[in-house]
Amino acid sequence: MYNEVDLDKIDINSDPPSEEPARQYYYMAKCRNWVQDFIEQKGRRPAACIQTFGCQMNARDSEKLMGILENIGFEQSDNEEADFVLYNTCTVRENANNKVWGRLGYLNAYKKCHPHMKIALCGCMMQEPEVIEKLQRSYPFVNLVFGTHNIYKFAELLETSLMQKGMVIDIWKDTDKIVEDLPVERKYNFKSGVNIMFGCNNFCSYCIVPYVRGRERSRKPEDILLEIEKLAADGVVEVMLLGQNVNSYGKNLKEPITFAELLRRIEKIEGIKRIRFMTSHPKDLSEELIEVMRNSEKICRHLHLPLQSGSSRILKEMNRQYGKEQYLSLVEKLRKAVPDIALTTDIIVGFPGETEEDFLETMDMVKQVGYESAFTFIYSKRTGTPAAAKGDQIPEDVVKERFQRLLKEVQRIAAKKASAYTGKTEPVLVEEVNEQDKTLVTGRLSSNFVVHLPGTEEMIGKIIHVKLKECKGFYFYGEAVE
């Protein structure tokens, strides 16, 4: 999915190019020397494992990183006891950080018996200064550390870390650079994520993302369209457009373009059957976008629209820039324009200062909207955000009790919503052979519900009509029909 470059034809004895991406291909060619030496010594190719924490943006970044590693000559592995291990980290919630520290403890013990092993860390967690300090102090066995803004420099940083001892650290505070045309190793051959923008300008008071991902920067529409055209030519039928706030896409380009207009252009690409996108910020959901969704034959009947709280007072404290009534108005417009749309959301319980009355307003919103699914989270205090400095933090036992009440209500409504599909025949994109029962395959409806049905590996990547025979609360059993 890039203009393939023959690394063997690159003169690695010359000075590196100054322009991207030629500079990174130069360093990929240099890294191949290390791989060749490894093969001569070990009699095999080196294995590389990437573990991804966090969102779809991180997952897409990992595909790019693995594409570079495979281009260099590494063999992909799912085993963390590999020759090169990279953790692509998330820092939205504290438990994501704790998982990384725990895995590093395990790798430290393993590396003592396998000193040739290389360990790298990248992603959002690495943008926090206290994390870098802790790595330098307590985890000196890590070889390479980089952040979210210089992922495109991976080949160059890797070559440096392979050639020298000690920890290589390269963290940028921000960037306006977007480098196109680097290798990608996709997880699926029939669907793909596509970054349309990077960063966030919203500064929700609880969220660390703008601090670690930087300001919004949009890719040029022609670059996005070219990437999707190449994906379609390679057999991809579904694309997921990715950004921290896709609704604000294009505002910072020299020639501004709306997200709705970008969708119109993508819809015209032959071969693409389904278009998804996330995440949508309610404050930027335009009438134009709703109209495009209403008229589209390819945009999936699913919208993830984070609520976070049903209390207008708490939403103001969160700096979400919309209130309860504005959100409900959007839902009404969406349901009127696209009656069969499935709405999913994010909700935070226990934001500082949340009263029982505030929480009950959230519960009421869940009932009024009737979400097909909701990701519910206990508020996680993130150092450096305005909310972390608030004095009215909610006691843990109160938060947990509210969380359980909310979860029960979300599950009740979601099960009721799903049951309404029973007996219908719907198109399903088959994604994989079922892990628990190899006689079944698993796919998704346009509304994002999961469906299991009898089938074989040959069905993967195809959109087939399925009668939904039995609802199991959050997924279905069905059978293919003509």
C-alpha positions in Angstrom: 0.0 0.0 0.0 3.0 2.3 -0.7 5.3 2.8 -3.6 7.6 -0.1 -2.9 11.3 0.8 -2.7 14.1 -1.7 -3.4 16.3 -1.4 -0.4 19.1 -3.3 -2.1 19.5 -0.5 -4.5 20.1 2.2 -1.8 23.7 3.2 -1.3 24.1 3.1 2.5 27.7 4.3 2.3 26.5 7.7 1.1 25.1 10.5 3.3 21.5 10.0 4.3 18.9 12.0 2.3 17.4 15.0 4.0 13.9 14.5 2.6 11.2 12.1 3.8 10.4 9.4 3.3 13.6 8.7 1.3 15.6 9.2 4.5 13.7 6.4 6.3 14.2 4.0 3.4 17.9 4.7 3.7 17.9 3.7 7.3 15.8 0.6 6.6 18.5 -0.4 4.2 21.1 0.1 6.9 19.1 -1.9 9.4 19.1 -4.8 6.9 22.8 -5.2 7.6 22.1 -5.9 11.2 19.4 -8.4 10.2 21.8 -10.2 7.8 24.4 -10.4 10.5 21.8 -11.8 12.9 20.8 -14.5 10.3 24.5 -15.5 9.8 25.0 -15.9 13.6 21.6 -17.5 14.5 20.7 -19.3 11.3 17.2 -17.7 11.3 15.5 -14.4 10.8 15.0 -12.2 13.9 11.4 -12.2 15.3 9.6 -9.0 16.1 6.6 -8.7 18.4 4.5 -5.5 18.7 2.0 -5.3 21.6 -0.6 -2.5 21.2 -2.4 -0.8 24.0 -5.2 1.7 23.5 -7.2 3.0 20.6 -7.6 2.3 16.9 -5.1 5.1 16.2 -2.5 3.1 18.1 -3.5 -0.1 16.3 -3.0 1.7 12.9 0.4 3.0 14.1 1.4 -0.5 15.0 0.6 -1.7 11.5 2.9 1.0 10.2 5.7 0.0 12.6 5.4 -3.7 11.7 5.4 -2.8 8.0 8.8 -1.1 8.5 10.1 -4.1 10.5 9.0 -6.6 7.9 10.6 -4.4 5.2 13.9 -4.5 7.1 13.7 -8.3 7.3 12.1 -9.1 10.7 9.6 -11.9 11.0 6.3 -11.1 12.7 5.6 -12.9 16.0 2.8 -12.8 18.6 5.3 -14.1 21.3 6.7 -11.4 23.6 9.8 -13.7 24.0 11.0 -12.4 20.6 14.3 -10.8 19.5 12.7 -7.4 19.2 9.7 -6.4 21.3 7.9 -3.0 21.0 5.1 -1.8 23.3 2.9 0.8 21.6 1.4 2.5 24.7 -1.7 4.3 25.8 -2.0 6.7 28.7 -5.7 7.6 28.7 -6.2 5.7 32.0 -3.8 4.8 34.7 -4.4 1.0 34.4 -3.0 1.2 30.8 0.3 2.5 32.3 0.3 -0.1 34.9 0.0 -2.9 32.3 3.2 -1.6 30.6 5.2 -1.5 33.8 4.1 -5.0 34.6 5.1 -6.3 31.2 8.5 -4.6 31.4 9.2 -6.3 34.7 8.6 -9.7 33.0 10.8 -8.7 30.0 13.6 -7.7 32.3 13.9 -11.2 33.7 13.7 -12.7 30.2 16.3 -10.4 28.7 18.9 -11.3 31.4 18.9 -14.8 29.9 18.7 -13.5 26.3 21.0 -10.4 26.2 20.7 -9.9 22.5 17.0 -9.0 22.9 16.0 -5.5 22.0 13.1 -3.7 23.8 11.4 -0.6 22.5 8.6 1.7 23.8 6.5 4.2 21.9 3.1 5.9 22.0 1.2 8.2 24.2 2.6 7.1 27.6 6.1 8.1 26.4 5.0 11.7 26.0 4.8 12.1 29.8 8.1 13.4 31.3 7.6 11.5 34.6 7.4 8.2 32.5 10.8 8.9 30.8 12.3 9.7 34.2 11.1 6.4 35.6 12.4 4.5 32.6 15.8 6.0 33.0 15.9 5.4 36.7 14.3 1.9 37.0 14.3 0.3 33.5 17.8 0.9 31.9 17.5 -2.4 29.9 15.1 -0.7 27.5 16.8 0.1 24.2 14.6 2.6 22.4 12.0 5.1 23.5 10.0 7.4 21.2 6.7 9.2 21.3 3.6 9.9 19.1 5.0 12.7 16.9 8.0 10.9 15.4 6.7 7.4 14.6 7.6 8.0 11.0 11.3 8.2 12.1 11.2 4.6 13.5 13.7 3.2 11.0 16.2 5.9 11.8 15.8 5.5 15.5 15.9 1.7 15.2 19.2 1.9 13.4 20.7 4.1 16.1 19.6 1.8 18.9 20.9 -1.3 17.1 24.3 0.3 16.6 24.9 1.6 20.1 24.5 0.5 23.7 22.3 2.1 26.2 18.8 3.7 25.9 18.0 5.8 22.9 15.3 8.4 23.7 13.7 10.7 21.1 10.6 12.5 22.3 9.1 15.5 20.5 6.8 18.0 22.3 4.8 18.5 19.1 5.0 18.5 15.3 3.2 19.7 12.2 4.9 17.0 10.0 2.9 14.2 8.3 5.1 11.7 6.3 3.3 9.7 3.6 4.3 6.6 1.7 5.9 4.4 4.3 5.4 0.6 4.6 2.3 -0.8 6.3 1.6 -4.4 7.4 -2.2 -4.7 7.7 -3.8 -7.1 10.2 -6.7 -7.8 7.8 -6.6 -7.9 4.0 -10.3 -6.9 3.6 -10.5 -4.0 6.0 -8.2 -1.2 7.1 -8.0 1.8 9.3 -7.0 5.1 7.6 -5.7 8.0 9.5 -7.3 11.2 8.3 -6.0 13.5 11.0 -3.8 13.5 14.1 -4.0 15.3 17.4 -6.8 17.1 19.3 -7.7 20.8 20.0 -10.5 20.2 22.5 -8.8 20.0 25.9 -11.5 18.2 27.8 -10.5 18.8 31.4 -10.1 15.1 32.2 -8.2 14.1 29.1 -4.5 13.9 28.5 -4.7 13.2 24.8 -4.1 16.8 23.5 -0.9 16.9 25.6 0.5 13.7 24.3 -0.9 13.7 20.7 -0.5 17.4 20.0 -2.6 19.9 18.1 -4.9 18.8 15.2 -3.3 18.3 11.9 -5.2 16.9 8.9 -3.9 14.9 6.0 -4.5 16.3 2.5 -7.6 14.9 1.0 -5.8 13.8 -2.1 -3.4 11.7 0.0 -6.3 10.1 1.9 -8.1 9.3 -1.4 -5.0 7.8 -3.0 -4.4 5.6 0.0 -8.0 4.3 -0.1 -7.9 3.8 -3.8 -4.8 1.6 -3.3 -6.5 -0.3 -0.5 -9.5 -0.9 -2.7 -7.3 -2.2 -5.5 -5.7 -4.5 -2.9 -9.1 -6.1 -1.9 -10.1 -3.9 1.0 -13.9 -3.5 1.2 -14.2 -1.6 4.5 -12.3 1.4 5.7 -12.4 3.0 9.2 -11.5 6.7 9.1 -9.5 7.5 12.2 -8.9 10.7 14.2 -9.3 12.0 17.7 -12.2 14.2 16.4 -13.0 13.4 12.8 -15.8 15.9 12.7 -13.3 18.7 12.7 -11.2 17.3 9.8 -9.9 19.7 7.3 -10.3 23.0 9.2 -6.5 23.5 9.4 -5.6 22.8 5.8 -4.5 25.5 3.5 -7.5 24.7 1.4 -10.2 23.8 4.0 -12.5 20.9 3.4 -15.3 19.5 5.6 -15.4 16.0 6.9 -18.7 15.6 5.1 -17.2 16.5 1.8 -14.3 14.1 2.4 -16.9 11.3 2.9 -18.6 12.2 -0.3 -15.4 11.8 -2.2 -14.5 8.5 -0.5 -18.0 7.1 -1.3 -17.1 7.4 -5.0 -14.2 5.0 -4.8 -15.0 1.7 -6.5 -14.5 -1.4 -4.5 -15.1 0.2 -1.1 -18.4 -1.2 0.2 -18.4 0.1 3.8 -17.2 3.3 5.5 -16.8 3.7 9.2 -15.3 6.5 11.2 -14.5 7.5 14.8 -14.4 9.4 17.0 -17.1 12.1 16.5 -17.2 15.0 18.9 -20.8 16.1 19.4 -19.9 19.8 19.3 -18.7 19.4 15.7 -21.4 17.2 14.3 -22.8 19.2 11.5 -26.1 19.3 9.6 -24.0 18.6 6.5 -22.6 15.4 7.9 -26.0 14.1 9.0 -27.3 14.8 5.5 -24.3 12.9 3.9 -25.0 9.9 6.3 -28.7 10.0 5.3 -28.0 9.8 1.6 -25.0 7.4 1.7 -25.2 3.8 0.6 -21.7 3.0 2.0 -21.5 4.8 5.4 -22.3 2.2 8.1 -25.4 2.6 10.1 -23.4 3.1 13.3 -22.2 6.3 15.0 -20.0 6.4 18.1 -21.0 9.7 19.8 -19.3 10.1 23.2 -21.6 11.6 25.9 -19.3 11.4 28.9 -22.0 12.7 31.3 -25.7 13.4 31.2 -25.4 16.4 33.5 -25.0 19.8 31.7 -23.2 21.1 34.8 -20.6 18.3 34.7 -20.3 18.6 30.9 -19.3 22.2 31.5 -16.7 21.2 34.1 -15.4 18.7 31.6 -15.1 21.4 29.0 -17.1 19.4 26.5 -18.6 22.5 24.9 -22.1 21.1 24.6 -25.0 20.5 27.1 -27.5 17.8 27.6 -30.2 19.4 25.5 -27.8 20.0 22.6 -26.8 16.4 22.6 -30.4 15.2 22.7 -31.2 17.5 19.8 -28.4 15.8 17.8 -29.7 12.4 18.6 -33.2 13.4 17.4 -31.8 14.8 14.1 -29.7 11.6 13.5 -32.6 9.3 14.2 -34.9 11.3 12.0 -32.4 11.3 9.1 -31.1 7.7 9.6 -33.9 5.8 11.4 -31.9 2.5 11.6 -28.7 4.1 13.0 -27.1 2.3 16.0 -25.7 4.8 18.5 -22.8 3.9 20.9 -21.1 6.2 23.4 -18.5 6.7 26.1 -19.5 7.6 29.7 -17.3 8.5 32.6 -18.5 7.8 36.2 -17.1 9.7 39.2 -15.8 12.9 37.6 -14.7 15.3 40.4 -17.7 17.0 41.9 -20.3 14.6 40.5 -23.3 14.4 42.8 -25.9 11.7 43.0 -28.2 14.1 41.1 -25.6 14.5 38.3 -25.3 10.7 38.1 -29.0 10.2 37.9 -29.1 12.7 34.9 -26.6 10.4 33.2 -28.8 7.4 33.9 -31.8 9.3 32.5 -29.8 10.2 29.3 -29.0 6.5 28.8 -32.7 5.7 29.0 -33.7 8.5 26.7 -31.1 7.9 24.0 -31.2 4.1 24.1 -27.7 3.2 23.2 -26.9 0.0 21.3 -23.7 -0.1 23.4 -21.8 2.1 25.8 -18.2 2.0 27.0 -18.4 2.9 30.6 -15.3 4.1 32.6 -14.5 5.0 36.1 -12.8 8.4 36.1 -9.1 8.1 36.0 -7.0 10.9 37.5 -4.4 12.0 34.9 -1.6 14.2 36.2 -1.3 17.4 34.2 -5.0 17.7 33.4 -7.2 20.4 35.0 -9.6 17.8 36.5 -6.7 16.1 38.4 -6.2 19.3 40.4 -9.8 19.5 41.6 -10.3 19.0 45.3 -13.7 17.3 45.2 -12.6 13.8 44.0 -15.3 11.2 44.6 -14.8 8.4 47.1 -13.9 5.1 45.5 -16.8 3.1 47.0 -19.3 5.7 45.8 -17.9 5.6 42.2 -17.9 1.8 42.1 -21.5 1.6 43.2 -22.6 4.1 40.6 -20.6 2.4 38.0 -22.3 -0.9 38.6 -25.8 0.7 38.4 -24.9 2.4 35.1 -23.4 -0.8 33.7 -26.5 -2.8 34.6 -28.8 -0.2 32.9 -26.6 0.0 29.8 -26.6 -3.8 29.4 -30.4 -4.0 29.8 -31.1 -1.4 27.1 -28.4 -2.8 24.8 -29.9 -6.3 25.0 -33.4 -4.9 24.3 -32.0 -3.0 21.3 -30.2 -6.0 19.9 -33.3 -8.3 20.3 -35.2 -6.1 17.8 -32.9 -7.4 15.0 -33.9 -11.0 15.6 -35.5 -12.6 12.6 -34.2 -9.9 10.2 -31.9 -10.7 7.3 -28.9 -8.3 7.2 -25.6 -8.0 5.3 -22.6 -9.2 7.3 -18.9 -8.7 6.6 -17.3 -12.0 7.6 -14.1 -11.2 9.5 -12.6 -14.4 10.9 -13.1 -18.1 11.8 -14.6 -18.2 15.3 -11.9 -18.9 17.9 -14.1 -21.0 20.2 -15.9 -23.0 17.5 -14.1 -23.6 14.2 -17.3 -24.6 12.4 -18.5 -21.0 12.8 -17.3 -17.7 11.3 -17.7 -14.3 12.9 -18.6 -11.0 11.2 -20.3 -7.6 11.8 -23.5 -5.9 10.8 -23.4 -2.4 9.4 -24.6 -1.4 12.9 -21.5 -3.1 14.4 -23.3 -5.9 16.1 -21.3 -9.2 16.1 -22.8 -12.2 14.3 -21.7 -15.9 14.5 -22.8 -18.3 11.7 -21.9 -21.6 10.2 -19.2 -21.1 7.6 -15.7 -21.6 6.4 -12.5 -19.6 5.9 -13.4 -19.0 2.3 -16.1 -16.6 3.4 -13.7 -14.2 5.2 -13.7 -10.8 3.6 -17.0 -11.2 1.9 -20.3 -9.5 2.6 -23.1 -12.0 2.8 -26.8 -11.9 3.7 -27.5 -13.6 7.1 -30.7 -14.3 8.8 -30.4 -13.4 12.5 -32.0 -16.3 14.3 -31.0 -15.9 17.9 -30.0 -12.9 20.0 -27.6 -13.5 22.9 -27.7 -10.0 24.3 -24.8 -8.5 22.5 -24.3 -10.8 19.6 -26.3 -13.1 17.3 -26.3 -16.5 15.9 -27.5 -16.6 12.3 -27.3 -18.5 9.0 -26.3 -17.4 5.5 -29.2 -17.1 3.0 -29.2 -16.7 -0.7 
